[in-house]
């Protein structure tokens, strides 16, 4: 039982660092950065749900649902920006965002 609790305690950290490593590895492509950031948001939701299970409280589920709603709004705005960049430059690379100034 202690091994399972240890694993569940570090599961959000493992998911978060895998998402952040995705941001570092795919730093040139906008869509892959958005996906890696969503993985990081999922880690916070896993943490909320696990704490809610551990404390036998419903607030973790409420925070998780709120966080998923905000993450969905963030992804829709990010993908809209990615579509604008793709229509202007025919690719989705971060270096092309410098050309959008002024």
N, C-alpha and C positions, 0 to 999 in steps of 0.2 A: 504494500500500500504506500509506503514511503517513497519507493522508486517512481510510482505513478504520479504522486504529488510533486516530486522533484521535476519530472518531465513536464507536467502541466504548468509548473511555475515558469520554466524557461522556454516554453513553446512560443509565447508572444515575442520574446527576445530573438529567438531563432528566425521567426518569420520577418521581424522588423529588419534585422541585419541582412537577410537575403534580399529584401526590397531595396535597402540602401546600397548594397553591392550592385544591384541591377542599375541603379542610377549612376554609379561610378563607371560601370562597364559599358553602358549604352549611352554615354553622355552626348552623343552626336545626333541621336534620333529622337524626335519629340514624342512620338507615339510610344516608344519603348520606355521613355522616362515616365510618361503618364501611367503606364502599366505597373512599373516598379513602385511608383508612389501609391498606387491603389493597393499593392501588396502590403505596404507599410501601414496603410489605413486599416486593412484587414487585421493586422497584428494587434492594433489597439482594440478592435472589436472582440477579438479572441480573449484579450485580457479582461475586458469588461464582462464577458459572458462567464469566464472562469471564476472571476471574483464573485459574480452573482451566484454561481453554483456553490462556491465555498461558503459564502456568507448566508445562503438561503434567503436571498433578497431579490426583488424584481427590478431594482434600480439599474443593475448592470445591463439587463435587456433593454430598458428604456434608453439608456445612454448609447447602447450599441445601435439601436434603431435610428436614433437621432444622428449618430455619426455616419451611418450608411446613407441616410438621406442627404446629408451635406456632402459626402463624398460623391454621390451620384450627380449632384449639381455641379461639383467641381470638375468632374470628368466631362460633363456635357459642354461646359465652357472651354475646357482644354481641347476637346476634339473639334469644337467650332473654330478655335484658333488654328488648329492643325490643318483644317480644311482650307482656311484662308491662305495659309502659308503654302499649301500644296498647289492651290490655284494660281498663286502668283509666281512661284519658282519651279514648279513641276517636281519638287522633292520636299522631303520633310526633314531638313537638317537644321540644327541649332545655329550654325554659322550664318544661315540666311536670315535669321531674325535680326541681325545687325543692320540689314538693308531696309528694314521696315521703319526705321527712324525718319521722322520729318517728312 
